[in-house]
Amino acid sequence: MSPEEKFEDLVDEFTGRAGITPPGATGGFGRTALRAHGRIFAMFVRGQLVLKLPRARVDALVAEGHGVRFDANKGTPMKEWLALDTGSAKPWSALAEEALEFVGRK
Protein backbone atom coordinates (compact mmCIF):
# COMPACT_ATOMS: atom_id res chain seq x y z
CA MET A 1 0.00 0.00 0.00
CA SER A 2 1.40 3.41 -0.94
CA PRO A 3 1.86 6.18 1.65
CA GLU A 4 -0.92 8.13 -0.09
CA GLU A 5 -3.30 5.18 0.26
CA LYS A 6 -2.32 4.71 3.90
CA PHE A 7 -3.09 8.37 4.59
CA GLU A 8 -6.45 8.09 2.80
CA ASP A 9 -7.29 5.14 5.07
CA LEU A 10 -6.27 7.21 8.09
CA VAL A 11 -8.50 10.08 6.96
CA ASP A 12 -11.40 7.65 6.51
CA GLU A 13 -10.80 6.24 9.99
CA PHE A 14 -10.81 9.62 11.75
CA THR A 15 -13.33 11.56 9.66
CA GLY A 16 -16.77 11.43 11.20
CA ARG A 17 -15.55 11.64 14.77
CA ALA A 18 -16.78 14.63 16.71
CA GLY A 19 -14.60 17.70 16.17
CA ILE A 20 -12.45 16.15 13.41
CA THR A 21 -12.01 18.11 10.19
CA PRO A 22 -10.62 16.26 7.14
CA PRO A 23 -7.95 17.59 4.77
CA GLY A 24 -9.05 20.15 2.23
CA ALA A 25 -11.24 22.14 4.61
CA THR A 26 -8.65 24.93 4.79
CA GLY A 27 -5.89 26.31 2.57
CA GLY A 28 -2.25 27.15 3.23
CA PHE A 29 -0.21 25.35 5.87
CA GLY A 30 -2.12 22.30 6.96
CA ARG A 31 -4.32 21.96 3.89
CA THR A 32 -3.43 18.23 3.90
CA ALA A 33 -4.13 17.92 7.62
CA LEU A 34 -6.49 16.15 9.92
CA ARG A 35 -7.61 18.62 12.59
CA ALA A 36 -9.23 18.23 15.97
CA HIS A 37 -11.24 21.29 16.95
CA GLY A 38 -9.13 23.33 14.52
CA ARG A 39 -5.75 22.00 15.69
CA ILE A 40 -3.61 19.92 13.36
CA PHE A 41 -2.66 16.49 14.69
CA ALA A 42 -1.70 14.61 11.50
CA MET A 43 -0.93 15.65 7.94
CA PHE A 44 0.55 14.28 4.75
CA VAL A 45 3.52 16.30 3.50
CA ARG A 46 6.00 15.43 0.76
CA GLY A 47 4.96 11.78 0.83
CA GLN A 48 5.25 11.36 4.61
CA LEU A 49 2.90 11.17 7.55
CA VAL A 50 3.63 14.10 9.86
CA LEU A 51 2.34 13.99 13.44
CA LYS A 52 2.19 16.42 16.36
CA LEU A 53 3.47 14.57 19.42
CA PRO A 54 5.08 15.48 22.74
CA ARG A 55 8.71 16.48 22.34
CA ALA A 56 9.94 13.50 24.40
CA ARG A 57 7.96 11.10 22.19
CA VAL A 58 9.39 12.69 19.03
CA ASP A 59 12.88 12.43 20.53
CA ALA A 60 12.35 8.72 21.24
CA LEU A 61 10.95 7.93 17.80
CA VAL A 62 13.80 9.79 16.10
CA ALA A 63 16.37 7.98 18.28
CA GLU A 64 14.76 4.63 17.35
CA GLY A 65 15.07 5.51 13.64
CA HIS A 66 11.35 5.85 12.89
CA GLY A 67 11.61 9.32 11.42
CA VAL A 68 12.97 12.83 11.73
CA ARG A 69 11.76 16.11 13.18
CA PHE A 70 9.57 17.80 10.60
CA ASP A 71 10.92 20.91 8.89
CA ALA A 72 8.31 23.06 7.17
CA ASN A 73 10.97 24.29 4.70
CA LYS A 74 12.08 27.02 7.07
CA GLY A 75 15.40 25.43 8.00
CA THR A 76 14.45 24.66 11.59
CA PRO A 77 13.15 21.24 12.60
CA MET A 78 10.05 21.51 14.77
CA LYS A 79 10.40 19.95 18.24
CA GLU A 80 6.87 18.55 18.51
CA TRP A 81 6.47 17.34 14.94
CA LEU A 82 7.60 13.97 13.57
CA ALA A 83 7.93 13.12 9.88
CA LEU A 84 7.51 9.35 9.99
CA ASP A 85 9.92 7.41 7.81
CA THR A 86 8.00 5.60 5.08
CA GLY A 87 9.84 2.39 6.00
CA SER A 88 8.88 2.54 9.67
CA ALA A 89 6.87 -0.39 10.99
CA LYS A 90 5.05 1.88 13.48
CA PRO A 91 1.28 1.69 12.87
CA TRP A 92 -0.06 4.96 11.48
CA SER A 93 -3.40 4.65 13.24
CA ALA A 94 -1.89 4.23 16.70
CA LEU A 95 0.48 7.16 16.21
CA ALA A 96 -2.38 9.33 14.94
CA GLU A 97 -4.38 8.41 18.07
CA GLU A 98 -1.42 9.55 20.19
CA ALA A 99 -1.26 12.81 18.24
CA LEU A 100 -5.00 13.36 18.61
CA GLU A 101 -4.76 12.83 22.35
CA PHE A 102 -1.78 15.20 22.55
CA VAL A 103 -3.46 18.10 20.74
CA GLY A 104 -6.58 17.55 22.82
CA ARG A 105 -4.60 18.14 26.01
CA LYS A 106 -3.10 21.44 24.88
C-alpha positions as CSV (number, residue, x, y, z in Angstrom):
1,M,0.0,0.0,0.0
2,S,1.4,3.4,-0.9
3,P,1.9,6.2,1.6
4,E,-0.9,8.1,-0.1
5,E,-3.3,5.2,0.3
6,K,-2.3,4.7,3.9
7,F,-3.1,8.4,4.6
8,E,-6.4,8.1,2.8
9,D,-7.3,5.1,5.1
10,L,-6.3,7.2,8.1
11,V,-8.5,10.1,7.0
12,D,-11.4,7.7,6.5
13,E,-10.8,6.2,10.0
14,F,-10.8,9.6,11.8
15,T,-13.3,11.6,9.7
16,G,-16.8,11.4,11.2
17,R,-15.5,11.6,14.8
18,A,-16.8,14.6,16.7
19,G,-14.6,17.7,16.2
20,I,-12.5,16.1,13.4
21,T,-12.0,18.1,10.2
22,P,-10.6,16.3,7.1
23,P,-7.9,17.6,4.8
24,G,-9.0,20.2,2.2
25,A,-11.2,22.1,4.6
26,T,-8.6,24.9,4.8
27,G,-5.9,26.3,2.6
28,G,-2.2,27.1,3.2
29,F,-0.2,25.3,5.9
30,G,-2.1,22.3,7.0
31,R,-4.3,22.0,3.9
32,T,-3.4,18.2,3.9
33,A,-4.1,17.9,7.6
34,L,-6.5,16.2,9.9
35,R,-7.6,18.6,12.6
36,A,-9.2,18.2,16.0
37,H,-11.2,21.3,17.0
38,G,-9.1,23.3,14.5
39,R,-5.8,22.0,15.7
40,I,-3.6,19.9,13.4
41,F,-2.7,16.5,14.7
42,A,-1.7,14.6,11.5
43,M,-0.9,15.7,7.9
44,F,0.6,14.3,4.8
45,V,3.5,16.3,3.5
46,R,6.0,15.4,0.8
47,G,5.0,11.8,0.8
48,Q,5.3,11.4,4.6
49,L,2.9,11.2,7.5
50,V,3.6,14.1,9.9
51,L,2.3,14.0,13.4
52,K,2.2,16.4,16.4
53,L,3.5,14.6,19.4
54,P,5.1,15.5,22.7
55,R,8.7,16.5,22.3
56,A,9.9,13.5,24.4
57,R,8.0,11.1,22.2
58,V,9.4,12.7,19.0
59,D,12.9,12.4,20.5
60,A,12.3,8.7,21.2
61,L,11.0,7.9,17.8
62,V,13.8,9.8,16.1
63,A,16.4,8.0,18.3
64,E,14.8,4.6,17.4
65,G,15.1,5.5,13.6
66,H,11.4,5.8,12.9
67,G,11.6,9.3,11.4
68,V,13.0,12.8,11.7
69,R,11.8,16.1,13.2
70,F,9.6,17.8,10.6
71,D,10.9,20.9,8.9
72,A,8.3,23.1,7.2
73,N,11.0,24.3,4.7
74,K,12.1,27.0,7.1
75,G,15.4,25.4,8.0
76,T,14.4,24.7,11.6
77,P,13.2,21.2,12.6
78,M,10.1,21.5,14.8
79,K,10.4,20.0,18.2
80,E,6.9,18.5,18.5
81,W,6.5,17.3,14.9
82,L,7.6,14.0,13.6
83,A,7.9,13.1,9.9
84,L,7.5,9.4,10.0
85,D,9.9,7.4,7.8
86,T,8.0,5.6,5.1
87,G,9.8,2.4,6.0
88,S,8.9,2.5,9.7
89,A,6.9,-0.4,11.0
90,K,5.0,1.9,13.5
91,P,1.3,1.7,12.9
92,W,-0.1,5.0,11.5
93,S,-3.4,4.7,13.2
94,A,-1.9,4.2,16.7
95,L,0.5,7.2,16.2
96,A,-2.4,9.3,14.9
97,E,-4.4,8.4,18.1
98,E,-1.4,9.6,20.2
99,A,-1.3,12.8,18.2
100,L,-5.0,13.4,18.6
101,E,-4.8,12.8,22.3
102,F,-1.8,15.2,22.5
103,V,-3.5,18.1,20.7
104,G,-6.6,17.6,22.8
105,R,-4.6,18.1,26.0
106,K,-3.1,21.4,24.9
